[in-house]
Each structure stands twice: as C-alpha cells, then as structure tokens.
C-alpha cells in the first residue's frame, strides 16, 4: 500500500528507553502535507498521531528553520485541540 511508511531504519540500543517508530503499530494515513504524512498509530492500547517528515525535501526547499520553529511552537503550546509534544 503506497500510503504506508516505508521500511524503518531505526534501531533501539539495549539501554535506551526512548520509543522509536517500530514500537508503534501504524494503522492508517490520516493526513498529508508538503513535507510528509500523519499516521494514526497505537502503542500499549493508546492512540497517537505520528508525523513522518521527508527530510530531503525539507532540506531541498530550505525549510529547516520553518520545521524547527513548528516543533518549538507545538512543544510550548497547551490547548485541548492541539497535539502536545
């Protein structure tokens, strides 16, 4: 299926407690954007939205600062209708 993420290259070190994309069960595509897609995923019976970005496109279009600012804004905002990071 073309809307599914491609094979994952992430590997977890044995001592790492951080989650990686392969820890999640990616269910379906829920949105698309200029730099990537958003997928519905589950982890330990909880629902998540995972945004997978196309890094080469972000670099090619010189949008690194834009993407980093979006992450910073989403990290600092608290609202019931906006995803918490």
Secondary structure, DSSP 8 states (H G I E B T S, - for coil): -TTS---------TT--S--GGGSEEEEEEEE-SSEEEEEEEETTEEEEEEEE-HHHHHHTT-HHHHHHHHHHHHH---TTS---
